[in-house]
Amino acid sequence: MEILEEVLRRVKPGPEDANQIQNAVNLVLSRLKDLDAEVHGSFRKGTWLKGDTDVDLFVFYPKSVGKEYLAKEALREILERLQGLRTRLAYAEHPYVIVEVDGVEVDVVPALRVESGDQAITAVDRTPFHTRYVTSRLSEEGRDQVRLLKRFLKGIGVYGAEIKVMGFSGYVAELLVIYYGSFLDVMRGASAWKPGTEIVLEKETRKFDSPLIIPDPVDPKRNAAAAVSLRSLATMTIASRAFLHAPSLDFFYPPPPGDQQVLGEVLVTELQLTEPYVDDVLWGQIRKSVEKMKSALTSAGFRVVDVGWCQDEKVRLMVQLESTSIGDYYLGQGPPFYLESSAEFLLSNRHVWVGDDGRLYALRKRKEIDPERIILNSISLKYKYSVRQYRLTEASDDCTRAFLRKRPLWLK
């Protein structure tokens, strides 16, 4: 298929790309001499995309030192070895170091050396076993099929296992190609997915309750696809069907959304984080805040159309309402007249009457009619931040335009 050939031409790295990354890796490895350091991730497995210059480099310590050692002594030792290079700390399950060398970012991650994937103490301890499994089952052609799938997942917006995305990790993309055999076969398989779909490559040792279930081949008690939300699963299924029906580059490289009219009323809450944060922790708190926001607005009487977010230097939470105006009063429904609870309803409400259906009703005053205040009160972040709220009158960036458009850019 010509479209796939064109995508592969764009995403497959050449020798120069590999040399640039390898030179950066060699420099970092030279600083970690005598430590148990190994390169893993998509670069080691040969499934990385051109222009993706992040490399995973793991420094392994004996299992006996324990998890706490990684966040303190191991991290301190790694930082000492990398003195003089451009480094910064990042945080996941435990801290790690990002080194930038000639435009290439190398993530230096401390981990524990274990004998098998099911003995992992931290999530990254399984990495060598993931690498071994994938490289033993993917040919050069298979690695190219993974590249196509990764680009497709990026194009439809469901690539990444982080909480912000809740989509498909690179490892899951590799497992899907191993299981189905090719990119097109993944499309055919995914087009029939339903909630609770199971894909077993090796064995299953327990039951999972997730939209997509892929027991990790190196640790079957873990669901490798646990991060995939129902929304991401549905998006992948719809996009796969649409691609098979009408293949297009738009699935891999979506066009700009263009100017979009503001329908309904969109309230924007702009958050400026004023202290360092862990991305997954932040987005876990944001997702909880958004759910609380939707619930509080609905309970107050507002009709929520949609919620969304964009992130650049700031995080923008967008709430689309049918209207920001509601009356001061609302209709409260009580019990049927013959229930004992009807007496309490009569006592606790002033403007009360019996409806034609035999139920009691009351006219009640709303406690809150300002949606912006409800939104603000729903935000619960542990990090310090400043906030600004405004009503959207026009979209000035592609993220906001896509939110207003609703219809996926790849869906004709």
Backbone hydrogen bonds, N-H to C=O, Kabsch-Sander energy under -0.5 kcal/mol:
donor,donor_aa,acceptor,acceptor_aa,energy
5,E,1,M,-1.9
6,E,2,E,-2.2
7,V,3,I,-2.4
8,L,4,L,-2.6
9,R,5,E,-1.9
10,R,6,E,-1.5
11,V,7,V,-2.2
12,K,8,L,-2.3
18,A,14,G,-2.1
19,N,15,P,-2.6
20,Q,16,E,-2.1
21,I,17,D,-1.8
22,Q,18,A,-2.9
23,N,19,N,-2.5
24,A,20,Q,-1.5
25,V,21,I,-2.6
26,N,22,Q,-2.8
27,L,23,N,-1.8
28,V,24,A,-1.9
29,L,25,V,-3.0
30,S,26,N,-2.1
31,R,27,L,-1.1
31,R,28,V,-0.6
32,L,28,V,-1.0
33,K,30,S,-0.8
35,L,32,L,-2.2
36,D,60,F,-0.5
37,A,35,L,-1.9
38,E,58,F,-2.6
40,H,56,D,-2.8
44,R,40,H,-0.7
45,K,41,G,-2.0
46,G,42,S,-1.1
47,T,42,S,-2.1
48,W,42,S,-0.9
50,K,11,V,-3.1
52,D,49,L,-2.3
53,T,51,G,-1.0
55,V,105,E,-2.3
56,D,40,H,-0.8
57,L,55,V,-0.6
57,L,107,D,-3.3
58,F,38,E,-3.1
59,V,109,V,-2.4
60,F,36,D,-3.2
60,F,58,F,-0.6
61,Y,111,A,-2.2
63,K,113,R,-0.8
65,V,62,P,-1.7
66,G,63,K,-1.2
69,Y,66,G,-0.6
70,L,66,G,-0.7
70,L,67,K,-0.9
71,A,67,K,-0.9
72,K,68,E,-0.8
72,K,69,Y,-0.7
74,A,69,Y,-2.6
75,L,70,L,-0.9
76,R,72,K,-2.6
77,E,73,E,-2.4
78,I,74,A,-2.3
79,L,75,L,-2.4
80,E,76,R,-2.1
81,R,77,E,-1.9
82,L,78,I,-1.5
83,Q,80,E,-1.1
85,L,82,L,-2.0
86,R,100,E,-0.6
87,T,85,L,-0.9
88,R,98,I,-1.6
90,A,96,Y,-2.5
92,A,94,H,-0.9
96,Y,90,A,-2.4
97,V,108,V,-2.5
98,I,88,R,-3.0
99,V,97,V,-0.6
99,V,106,V,-2.8
100,E,86,R,-2.5
101,V,99,V,-0.6
101,V,104,V,-2.9
104,V,101,V,-1.9
105,E,53,T,-1.3
106,V,99,V,-3.2
106,V,104,V,-0.5
107,D,55,V,-3.5
107,D,105,E,-0.6
108,V,97,V,-3.7
108,V,106,V,-0.7
109,V,57,L,-2.9
109,V,107,D,-0.8
111,A,59,V,-2.5
113,R,61,Y,-3.1
114,V,112,L,-0.7
119,Q,116,S,-1.7
120,A,117,G,-1.4
125,D,122,T,-1.4
126,R,123,A,-1.0
127,T,124,V,-1.5
129,F,126,R,-1.0
130,H,126,R,-1.9
131,T,127,T,-2.6
132,R,128,P,-2.3
133,Y,129,F,-2.3
134,V,130,H,-2.7
135,T,131,T,-2.6
136,S,132,R,-1.4
137,R,133,Y,-0.6
137,R,134,V,-1.3
138,L,134,V,-1.1
139,S,137,R,-0.5
143,R,139,S,-2.3
144,D,140,E,-1.7
145,Q,141,E,-1.8
146,V,142,G,-1.8
147,R,143,R,-1.9
148,L,144,D,-2.0
149,L,145,Q,-2.1
150,K,146,V,-3.0
151,R,147,R,-2.2
152,F,148,L,-2.1
153,L,149,L,-2.7
154,K,150,K,-2.3
155,G,151,R,-2.5
156,I,152,F,-2.0
157,G,154,K,-0.9
158,V,153,L,-2.5
159,Y,153,L,-0.6
160,G,158,V,-0.6
160,G,168,F,-2.9
165,V,162,E,-1.1
166,M,162,E,-3.5
167,G,160,G,-2.7
168,F,158,V,-2.9
173,A,169,S,-2.0
174,E,170,G,-2.0
175,L,171,Y,-2.4
176,L,172,V,-2.4
177,V,173,A,-1.8
178,I,174,E,-2.3
179,Y,175,L,-2.4
180,Y,176,L,-2.9
181,G,177,V,-2.5
186,V,182,S,-2.0
187,M,183,F,-2.2
188,R,184,L,-2.2
189,G,185,D,-2.5
190,A,186,V,-3.3
191,S,187,M,-1.7
192,A,189,G,-1.5
193,W,190,A,-1.6
196,G,211,P,-2.1
197,T,194,K,-1.8
197,T,211,P,-1.1
199,I,213,I,-3.0
201,L,199,I,-0.6
205,T,220,P,-0.6
210,S,208,F,-0.6
213,I,197,T,-2.9
214,I,212,L,-0.5
216,D,219,D,-0.6
216,D,222,R,-2.9
219,D,216,D,-1.3
222,R,219,D,-2.5
224,A,214,I,-2.6
224,A,222,R,-0.8
226,A,223,N,-1.7
228,V,225,A,-1.5
229,S,166,M,-2.3
233,L,229,S,-2.5
234,A,230,L,-2.6
235,T,231,R,-2.5
236,M,232,S,-2.4
237,T,233,L,-2.3
238,I,234,A,-2.7
239,A,235,T,-2.7
240,S,236,M,-2.3
241,R,237,T,-2.1
242,A,238,I,-2.5
243,F,239,A,-2.7
244,L,240,S,-2.3
245,H,241,R,-1.8
246,A,242,A,-2.6
251,F,248,S,-1.1
252,F,249,L,-1.2
253,Y,249,L,-3.1
263,L,261,Q,-0.8
265,E,321,L,-2.5
267,L,265,E,-0.5
267,L,319,V,-2.9
268,V,390,Y,-3.2
269,T,317,L,-2.7
270,E,268,V,-0.6
270,E,388,R,-3.6
271,L,269,T,-0.6
271,L,315,V,-3.5
272,Q,270,E,-0.5
272,Q,386,S,-2.6
273,L,271,L,-0.6
274,T,384,K,-2.5
279,D,277,Y,-0.6
282,L,278,V,-2.9
283,W,279,D,-2.6
284,G,280,D,-1.7
285,Q,281,V,-2.0
286,I,282,L,-2.3
287,R,283,W,-2.4
288,K,284,G,-1.8
289,S,285,Q,-2.2
290,V,286,I,-2.7
291,E,287,R,-2.1
292,K,288,K,-2.2
293,M,289,S,-2.4
294,K,290,V,-2.6
295,S,291,E,-2.2
296,A,292,K,-2.6
297,L,293,M,-2.5
298,T,294,K,-2.3
299,S,295,S,-2.5
300,A,296,A,-1.7
301,G,297,L,-0.6
301,G,298,T,-1.1
302,F,297,L,-2.5
304,V,302,F,-0.8
305,V,303,R,-0.5
305,V,320,Q,-2.9
306,D,320,Q,-1.4
308,G,318,M,-2.2
310,C,316,R,-1.9
312,D,314,K,-2.5
315,V,271,L,-2.4
316,R,310,C,-3.1
316,R,314,K,-0.5
317,L,269,T,-2.8
317,L,315,V,-0.6
318,M,308,G,-3.1
318,M,316,R,-0.5
319,V,267,L,-2.6
320,Q,306,D,-3.0
320,Q,318,M,-0.5
321,L,265,E,-3.2
321,L,319,V,-0.6
322,E,303,R,-2.2
326,I,324,T,-0.5
330,Y,364,R,-2.6
332,G,330,Y,-0.5
332,G,362,A,-3.4
333,Q,331,L,-0.5
334,G,360,L,-3.5
337,F,358,G,-2.5
339,L,336,P,-1.6
342,S,339,L,-1.7
343,A,340,E,-1.4
344,E,340,E,-0.6
345,F,341,S,-1.8
346,L,342,S,-2.2
347,L,343,A,-1.8
348,S,344,E,-2.1
349,N,345,F,-0.7
352,V,350,R,-1.4
353,W,361,Y,-2.5
355,G,353,W,-0.5
355,G,359,R,-3.2
358,G,355,G,-2.1
360,L,335,P,-2.0
361,Y,353,W,-2.9
362,A,332,G,-2.3
363,L,351,H,-2.3
364,R,330,Y,-2.7
364,R,362,A,-0.6
366,R,328,D,-3.4
374,I,370,D,-1.8
375,I,371,P,-2.4
376,L,372,E,-2.3
377,N,373,R,-2.4
378,S,374,I,-0.9
378,S,375,I,-0.8
379,I,375,I,-0.7
379,I,376,L,-0.9
386,S,272,Q,-2.2
388,R,270,E,-1.9
390,Y,268,V,-2.2
392,L,266,V,-2.9
401,R,397,D,-2.2
402,A,398,D,-2.6
403,F,399,C,-1.8
404,L,400,T,-2.2
405,R,401,R,-2.3
406,K,402,A,-1.9
407,R,405,R,-2.4
411,L,408,P,-1.4
412,K,410,W,-0.7
